[in-house]
Amino acid sequence: MPPSATVDAGRQAILRSFAWRNGHADVWSIFADGPAFADVVRALAEPWRESGIGCVLGIESRGFLLGGAVALQLGVGFVAIRKAAGLLPGPKLVANSQPDYRGLTHQLRMQRVLPAGQRALLVDDWAERGSQASAVARLVEQAGAELAGLSLMVDQLADDVRASLGRVTSLVRAAELGDPDG
């Protein structure tokens, strides 16, 4: 099925605005371009509009920007997933990630605010190994809620990892963004 015009506009915004800088992915430049940012947010929300999502989740820091904006598009609440050092008052759920693409593990925390049975959507800029997404899935399970899936700007997941995370939608695959050293 071809992508909708909304999804295609978000995809084109990423391809047009993304840059590699000194070997690092610069997605911040997409956020700085108002029309590109708006296209990306609408495109991340579009495939999930009829999915019964009750809440959007986002991992700090870029997940806060994208997740909050997608939550507004879907007309639902937003729940922040904080890493160990960030302030997060009240009762919390905690899960540790497996090593990420840099070999780092993260303790992820979420307030106990998801109602049992609620369908939640994780929104993020980039998923490399899925280690943090898998930890978020455990947080959602601890809450008695359901992780409906992931909505990503850039998907770099291995096929087996992608399959373990449920429905994953993305605007581009990492390979489409070229060589970071080239």
NULOMI-634172 format. One record per residue: residue number from 1; x, y, z of N, C-alpha, C in turn. Coordinates in steps of 0.05 Angstrom, whole numbers. Atoms other than C-alpha are relative to their C-alpha. Example, Ala and Ser with C-alpha at 12.3 -4.5 7.8 and 13.67 -1.06 7.14 Angstrom:
# NULOMI-634172
+-----+--------+--------+--------+--------+--------+--------+--------+--------+--------+
|   i |    n.u |    n.v |    n.w |   ca.u |   ca.v |   ca.w |    c.u |    c.v |    c.w |
+-----+--------+--------+--------+--------+--------+--------+--------+--------+--------+
|   1 |     18 |    -24 |      0 |    246 |    -90 |    156 |     18 |     24 |      0 |
|   2 |    -16 |    -24 |     -1 |    273 |    -21 |    143 |    -15 |     22 |     14 |
+-----+--------+--------+--------+--------+--------+--------+--------+--------+--------+
***
This chain:
# NULOMI-634172
+-----+--------+--------+--------+--------+--------+--------+--------+--------+--------+
|   i |    n.u |    n.v |    n.w |   ca.u |   ca.v |   ca.w |    c.u |    c.v |    c.w |
+-----+--------+--------+--------+--------+--------+--------+--------+--------+--------+
|   1 |     17 |    -24 |      0 |      0 |      0 |      0 |     18 |     25 |      0 |
|   2 |    -17 |    -24 |      1 |     31 |     67 |    -19 |     -6 |     18 |     24 |
|   3 |      4 |    -18 |    -23 |     41 |    117 |     37 |    -20 |     22 |     -7 |
|   4 |     19 |    -23 |      4 |    -11 |    171 |     47 |     16 |     25 |     -6 |
|   5 |    -14 |    -25 |      6 |      6 |    241 |     24 |     11 |     12 |     26 |
|   6 |    -10 |    -10 |    -25 |     14 |    260 |     98 |     26 |    -13 |      8 |
|   7 |    -24 |     15 |     -7 |     64 |    205 |    111 |     23 |      6 |    -19 |
|   8 |    -21 |     -7 |     19 |    101 |    220 |     47 |     12 |     28 |      5 |
|   9 |    -10 |    -27 |     -6 |    106 |    294 |     66 |     20 |     -1 |     23 |
|  10 |    -18 |      3 |    -22 |    138 |    274 |    132 |     26 |    -13 |     -8 |
|  11 |    -24 |     14 |     11 |    186 |    227 |     97 |     17 |     19 |    -16 |
|  12 |    -16 |    -19 |     16 |    207 |    280 |     47 |     12 |     21 |     17 |
|  13 |    -11 |    -20 |    -19 |    217 |    330 |    104 |     26 |    -10 |     13 |
|  14 |    -24 |     11 |    -12 |    266 |    283 |    137 |     23 |     -2 |    -21 |
|  15 |    -20 |      3 |     21 |    303 |    267 |     72 |     12 |     27 |     -8 |
|  16 |     -9 |    -26 |      8 |    308 |    341 |     56 |     16 |     14 |     22 |
|  17 |    -12 |    -16 |    -23 |    328 |    367 |    126 |     21 |    -15 |     15 |
|  18 |    -19 |     16 |    -15 |    370 |    310 |    155 |     28 |      5 |     -9 |
|  19 |    -28 |     -2 |      7 |    445 |    317 |    158 |     17 |    -17 |     19 |
|  20 |    -20 |     12 |    -17 |    505 |    278 |    183 |     20 |     22 |      6 |
|  21 |    -20 |    -21 |     -8 |    552 |    324 |    222 |     22 |    -14 |     17 |
|  22 |    -22 |     13 |    -14 |    620 |    297 |    242 |     -6 |    -29 |      8 |
|  23 |      7 |     28 |     -5 |    593 |    226 |    238 |    -24 |     -4 |     18 |
|  24 |     23 |      2 |    -17 |    532 |    241 |    281 |    -25 |      9 |    -15 |
|  25 |     26 |     -6 |     12 |    459 |    241 |    260 |    -11 |     26 |     12 |
|  26 |     11 |    -26 |    -10 |    431 |    312 |    265 |    -29 |      1 |     -7 |
|  27 |     29 |     -2 |      4 |    356 |    306 |    272 |    -10 |     27 |     11 |
|  28 |      8 |    -26 |    -12 |    354 |    372 |    311 |     -6 |     20 |    -22 |
|  29 |      5 |    -19 |     22 |    358 |    409 |    244 |    -29 |     -3 |    -11 |
|  30 |     28 |      4 |      9 |    290 |    379 |    226 |    -19 |     15 |     19 |
|  31 |     17 |    -14 |    -19 |    259 |    407 |    290 |      2 |     30 |     -3 |
|  32 |     -4 |    -29 |      3 |    288 |    476 |    275 |    -15 |     11 |    -24 |
|  33 |     15 |     -8 |     24 |    250 |    478 |    208 |    -29 |     -4 |      6 |
|  34 |     28 |      2 |     -8 |    178 |    493 |    228 |    -17 |    -17 |    -19 |
|  35 |     17 |     16 |     18 |    144 |    466 |    165 |      9 |    -30 |     -1 |
|  36 |     -9 |     28 |      0 |    188 |    403 |    165 |     -8 |    -14 |     26 |
|  37 |      8 |     12 |    -26 |    175 |    391 |    239 |    -30 |     -6 |      0 |
|  38 |     29 |      5 |      1 |    100 |    398 |    228 |     -7 |    -23 |    -18 |
|  39 |      5 |     23 |     18 |    102 |    350 |    169 |      7 |    -27 |     13 |
|  40 |     -9 |     24 |    -13 |    141 |    299 |    210 |    -20 |     -8 |     22 |
|  41 |     19 |      6 |    -22 |     93 |    303 |    270 |    -26 |    -11 |    -12 |
|  42 |     25 |     10 |     12 |     31 |    295 |    226 |      4 |    -28 |    -12 |
|  43 |     -5 |     26 |     12 |     64 |    236 |    190 |      4 |    -22 |     21 |
|  44 |     -4 |     20 |    -21 |     83 |    201 |    255 |    -28 |     -8 |     12 |
|  45 |     26 |      5 |    -12 |     11 |    207 |    280 |    -19 |    -15 |    -19 |
|  46 |     19 |      9 |     20 |    -25 |    189 |    215 |     -7 |    -30 |      1 |
|  47 |      6 |     28 |      0 |    -18 |    113 |    216 |    -14 |    -11 |     25 |
|  48 |     11 |      8 |    -26 |    -44 |    110 |    288 |    -27 |     13 |      6 |
|  49 |     24 |    -15 |     -6 |   -106 |    154 |    283 |    -24 |    -18 |      7 |
|  50 |     23 |     18 |     -4 |   -155 |     95 |    282 |      8 |    -24 |     16 |
|  51 |    -11 |     23 |    -14 |   -116 |     50 |    329 |     -8 |     -2 |     30 |
|  52 |      9 |      1 |    -27 |   -150 |     65 |    395 |     22 |      8 |     20 |
|  53 |    -22 |     -8 |    -18 |    -88 |     98 |    425 |    -12 |     18 |     22 |
|  54 |      9 |    -16 |    -22 |   -102 |    126 |    494 |     21 |     19 |     11 |
|  55 |    -22 |    -16 |    -11 |    -34 |    156 |    508 |     24 |     -4 |    -17 |
|  56 |    -25 |      1 |     14 |     32 |    172 |    475 |     23 |      1 |     21 |
|  57 |    -24 |      1 |    -18 |     99 |    156 |    509 |     24 |     11 |    -16 |
|  58 |    -24 |    -10 |     13 |    165 |    190 |    494 |     23 |     -1 |     20 |
|  59 |    -25 |      2 |    -16 |    236 |    177 |    520 |     16 |     26 |     -3 |
|  60 |    -15 |    -25 |      2 |    277 |    238 |    537 |     24 |     -3 |    -18 |
|  61 |     11 |    -27 |      1 |    298 |    281 |    503 |    -16 |      5 |    -26 |
|  62 |     14 |     -5 |     25 |    277 |    280 |    430 |    -28 |    -13 |      0 |
|  63 |     26 |     13 |     -2 |    220 |    232 |    447 |    -20 |     18 |     14 |
|  64 |     19 |    -19 |    -13 |    191 |    287 |    492 |    -11 |     20 |    -21 |
|  65 |      9 |    -19 |     20 |    188 |    336 |    433 |    -20 |    -14 |    -19 |
|  66 |     16 |     14 |     20 |    160 |    286 |    383 |    -25 |    -12 |     13 |
|  67 |     23 |     13 |    -13 |    115 |    248 |    432 |    -21 |     19 |      8 |
|  68 |     19 |    -21 |     -8 |     83 |    310 |    460 |    -15 |     11 |    -23 |
|  69 |     13 |    -11 |     24 |     69 |    337 |    391 |    -19 |    -21 |    -13 |
|  70 |     17 |     21 |     11 |     41 |    270 |    366 |    -25 |     -4 |     18 |
|  71 |     23 |      2 |    -19 |     -3 |    265 |    429 |    -20 |     21 |     -6 |
|  72 |     18 |    -21 |      7 |    -33 |    332 |    411 |    -15 |     -6 |    -26 |
|  73 |     13 |      8 |     26 |    -46 |    308 |    339 |    -21 |    -21 |      4 |
|  74 |     19 |     22 |     -5 |    -81 |    246 |    366 |    -21 |      7 |     21 |
|  75 |     20 |     -8 |    -20 |   -119 |    284 |    420 |      1 |    -17 |     26 |
|  76 |     -3 |     16 |    -24 |    -91 |    241 |    477 |     22 |     11 |     18 |
|  77 |    -21 |     -9 |    -19 |    -45 |    250 |    537 |     28 |    -10 |     -8 |
|  78 |    -28 |      7 |      4 |     30 |    244 |    539 |     12 |     -8 |     27 |
|  79 |    -14 |      9 |    -24 |     72 |    205 |    589 |     30 |     -1 |     -6 |
|  80 |    -29 |     -2 |      4 |    146 |    220 |    596 |     14 |    -25 |     12 |
|  81 |    -17 |     22 |    -10 |    197 |    164 |    603 |     27 |     14 |      5 |
|  82 |    -25 |    -13 |     -8 |    257 |    192 |    641 |     22 |    -20 |      4 |
|  83 |    -24 |     15 |     -6 |    327 |    166 |    646 |      7 |      5 |     29 |
|  84 |     -4 |      1 |    -29 |    357 |    155 |    715 |      4 |     27 |     14 |
|  85 |     -7 |    -24 |    -14 |    382 |    225 |    730 |    -22 |     21 |      1 |
|  86 |     21 |    -20 |      2 |    319 |    265 |    712 |    -20 |     -1 |     23 |
|  87 |     20 |     -3 |    -21 |    269 |    290 |    763 |    -26 |    -12 |    -10 |
|  88 |     26 |     12 |      7 |    205 |    249 |    763 |    -14 |     -7 |     27 |
|  89 |     13 |      4 |    -27 |    162 |    256 |    826 |    -21 |    -21 |     -1 |
|  90 |     22 |     18 |     -4 |    112 |    207 |    853 |      8 |    -29 |     -5 |
|  91 |     -5 |     29 |      4 |    106 |    131 |    847 |      8 |     -5 |    -29 |
|  92 |    -11 |      6 |     26 |    145 |    102 |    789 |      2 |    -29 |     -5 |
|  93 |     -7 |     26 |     10 |    156 |     40 |    748 |     28 |      3 |    -11 |
|  94 |    -28 |     -1 |      9 |    228 |     23 |    731 |      7 |    -25 |    -16 |
|  95 |    -10 |     22 |     16 |    261 |    -20 |    677 |     28 |      8 |    -10 |
|  96 |    -26 |     -5 |     11 |    333 |    -26 |    654 |      1 |    -10 |    -28 |
|  97 |     -3 |      8 |     28 |    351 |    -28 |    581 |     24 |    -19 |     -4 |
|  98 |    -24 |     14 |      9 |    399 |    -75 |    546 |     18 |     21 |    -12 |
|  99 |    -18 |    -20 |     11 |    460 |    -40 |    517 |    -11 |     11 |    -26 |
| 100 |      8 |    -13 |     25 |    445 |     11 |    463 |     22 |     -2 |    -20 |
| 101 |    -19 |      2 |     22 |    484 |     23 |    399 |     28 |     10 |      9 |
| 102 |    -25 |     -8 |    -11 |    539 |     56 |    441 |     10 |    -18 |     22 |
| 103 |     -7 |     18 |    -22 |    541 |     -1 |    491 |     -9 |      9 |     27 |
| 104 |      9 |    -10 |    -25 |    507 |     39 |    545 |    -27 |    -12 |      8 |
| 105 |     26 |      8 |    -10 |    450 |     14 |    588 |    -13 |     24 |     14 |
| 106 |     14 |    -22 |    -12 |    397 |     60 |    615 |    -22 |    -10 |     19 |
| 107 |     23 |      5 |    -18 |    349 |     58 |    674 |    -21 |     19 |     -9 |
| 108 |     23 |    -16 |     10 |    282 |     82 |    647 |    -21 |      0 |     22 |
| 109 |     20 |     -2 |    -21 |    228 |    107 |    694 |    -25 |     14 |    -12 |
| 110 |     25 |    -11 |      8 |    155 |    123 |    684 |    -18 |      3 |     24 |
| 111 |     19 |     -2 |    -22 |    104 |    151 |    732 |    -22 |    -21 |     -3 |
| 112 |     22 |     19 |      0 |     48 |    103 |    751 |    -26 |     14 |     -7 |
| 113 |     24 |    -15 |      9 |     -5 |    139 |    710 |    -16 |    -14 |    -22 |
| 114 |     14 |     13 |     22 |    -24 |     91 |    654 |    -22 |    -18 |     13 |
| 115 |     21 |     18 |    -10 |    -92 |     59 |    668 |      4 |    -28 |    -12 |
| 116 |     -1 |     28 |     10 |    -94 |    -17 |    662 |    -17 |     -2 |    -25 |
| 117 |     14 |      5 |     25 |   -115 |    -38 |    592 |      3 |     22 |    -21 |
| 118 |     -3 |    -22 |     20 |    -98 |     29 |    559 |     21 |     -8 |    -21 |
| 119 |    -19 |      5 |     22 |    -64 |     25 |    491 |     18 |     25 |     -2 |
| 120 |    -20 |    -21 |      1 |      0 |     66 |    489 |     17 |     -3 |    -25 |
| 121 |    -17 |     -2 |     24 |     43 |     88 |    430 |     26 |     13 |      8 |
| 122 |    -26 |    -12 |     -5 |    118 |    100 |    437 |      8 |     14 |    -25 |
| 123 |     -9 |    -16 |     23 |    142 |    156 |    392 |     29 |      8 |      6 |
| 124 |    -28 |     -7 |     -4 |    216 |    168 |    381 |     12 |      8 |    -27 |
| 125 |    -13 |    -10 |     24 |    265 |    198 |    331 |     14 |    -23 |    -14 |
| 126 |    -17 |     20 |     12 |    309 |    137 |    319 |      1 |    -25 |     17 |
| 127 |     -4 |     25 |    -15 |    311 |     64 |    340 |     22 |    -16 |    -14 |
| 128 |    -22 |     15 |     11 |    377 |     29 |    329 |     -2 |    -30 |      6 |
| 129 |      1 |     28 |     -9 |    375 |    -35 |    370 |    -26 |     -7 |     13 |
| 130 |     25 |      5 |    -13 |    308 |    -28 |    404 |      2 |     -5 |     30 |
| 131 |     -4 |      6 |    -29 |    338 |    -34 |    474 |    -17 |     17 |     18 |
| 132 |     17 |    -17 |    -16 |    302 |     26 |    502 |    -29 |     -5 |     -5 |
| 133 |     28 |      6 |      6 |    237 |      9 |    466 |     -8 |    -25 |     15 |
| 134 |      6 |     25 |    -15 |    240 |    -61 |    497 |     -4 |      6 |     30 |
| 135 |      3 |     -7 |    -28 |    250 |    -30 |    566 |    -27 |     15 |      4 |
| 136 |     26 |    -14 |     -2 |    190 |     16 |    554 |    -23 |    -21 |     -2 |
| 137 |     21 |     21 |      2 |    148 |    -46 |    534 |     -3 |    -13 |     27 |
| 138 |      2 |     12 |    -26 |    165 |    -75 |    602 |    -13 |     19 |     20 |
| 139 |     14 |    -20 |    -17 |    144 |    -10 |    637 |    -30 |      0 |     -4 |
| 140 |     28 |     -1 |      7 |     78 |    -10 |    601 |    -13 |    -26 |     10 |
| 141 |     11 |     26 |    -10 |     67 |    -84 |    618 |     -3 |      1 |     31 |
| 142 |      2 |     -3 |    -29 |     82 |    -69 |    692 |    -24 |     16 |      8 |
| 143 |     24 |    -17 |     -6 |     27 |    -16 |    689 |    -26 |    -15 |     -6 |
| 144 |     25 |     14 |      8 |    -22 |    -68 |    662 |    -12 |     11 |    -26 |
| 145 |      9 |    -12 |     25 |    -28 |    -28 |    598 |     12 |    -16 |    -24 |
| 146 |     -8 |     14 |     24 |    -13 |    -48 |    526 |     16 |     19 |    -18 |
| 147 |    -16 |    -15 |     19 |     43 |    -23 |    481 |    -11 |     -7 |    -28 |
| 148 |     11 |      4 |     26 |      7 |    -16 |    414 |     22 |     -2 |    -21 |
| 149 |    -22 |      1 |     19 |     72 |     -4 |    378 |     17 |     25 |      2 |
| 150 |    -19 |    -22 |      2 |    124 |     47 |    357 |     -5 |     17 |    -25 |
| 151 |      1 |    -17 |     23 |    121 |    107 |    311 |     27 |     15 |      0 |
| 152 |    -28 |    -10 |      1 |    192 |    127 |    289 |      5 |     18 |    -24 |
| 153 |    -10 |    -14 |     23 |    224 |    179 |    246 |     19 |    -18 |    -16 |
| 154 |    -20 |     16 |     14 |    282 |    132 |    230 |      1 |    -28 |     13 |
| 155 |      0 |     28 |     -9 |    281 |     56 |    236 |     26 |    -13 |     -9 |
| 156 |    -24 |     15 |      6 |    347 |     19 |    241 |      0 |    -27 |     13 |
| 157 |      3 |     25 |    -15 |    320 |    -42 |    277 |      5 |    -25 |    -18 |
| 158 |     -2 |     26 |     14 |    338 |   -113 |    257 |    -28 |    -12 |     -1 |
| 159 |     27 |     10 |      5 |    278 |   -151 |    231 |    -11 |    -15 |     24 |
| 160 |      9 |     15 |    -23 |    274 |   -198 |    292 |     -8 |     18 |     23 |
| 161 |      6 |    -19 |    -21 |    275 |   -139 |    340 |    -25 |     15 |     -6 |
| 162 |     24 |    -14 |      9 |    223 |   -101 |    300 |    -25 |    -18 |      5 |
| 163 |     23 |     19 |     -3 |    177 |   -163 |    302 |     -6 |     -3 |     30 |
| 164 |      5 |      4 |    -29 |    185 |   -168 |    379 |    -13 |     25 |     12 |
| 165 |     11 |    -25 |    -11 |    161 |    -96 |    388 |    -29 |      6 |     -9 |
| 166 |     27 |     -5 |      9 |     93 |   -104 |    355 |      0 |     16 |    -26 |
| 167 |      2 |    -16 |     24 |     70 |    -56 |    301 |     20 |     23 |      2 |
| 168 |    -19 |    -21 |      1 |    126 |     -9 |    281 |     -4 |     15 |    -26 |
| 169 |      2 |    -17 |     24 |    115 |     49 |    233 |     24 |     19 |      0 |
| 170 |    -22 |    -19 |      1 |    171 |     93 |    209 |     -2 |     16 |    -26 |
| 171 |      0 |    -17 |     24 |    182 |    149 |    159 |     23 |     -7 |    -19 |
| 172 |    -23 |      9 |     17 |    251 |    126 |    134 |     15 |    -22 |     15 |
| 173 |    -19 |     19 |    -11 |    300 |     70 |    144 |     27 |     13 |      1 |
| 174 |    -26 |    -13 |     -4 |    369 |     89 |    168 |     17 |     -2 |    -25 |
| 175 |    -17 |      3 |     24 |    402 |     62 |    104 |     -6 |     22 |    -21 |
| 176 |      8 |    -21 |     19 |    364 |    116 |     65 |     14 |     26 |      5 |
| 177 |    -12 |    -26 |     -8 |    402 |    171 |    101 |     29 |      2 |     -7 |
| 178 |    -27 |     -2 |     10 |    469 |    155 |     70 |     20 |     -8 |     22 |
| 179 |    -23 |      9 |    -16 |    537 |    141 |    101 |      8 |     23 |     19 |
| 180 |     -8 |    -22 |    -18 |    554 |    181 |    164 |     28 |     10 |     -4 |
| 181 |    -28 |     -8 |      4 |    627 |    182 |    143 |      5 |     10 |    -29 |
| 182 |     -4 |     -6 |     28 |    614 |    198 |     70 |     -9 |     27 |     -7 |
+-----+--------+--------+--------+--------+--------+--------+--------+--------+--------+
***
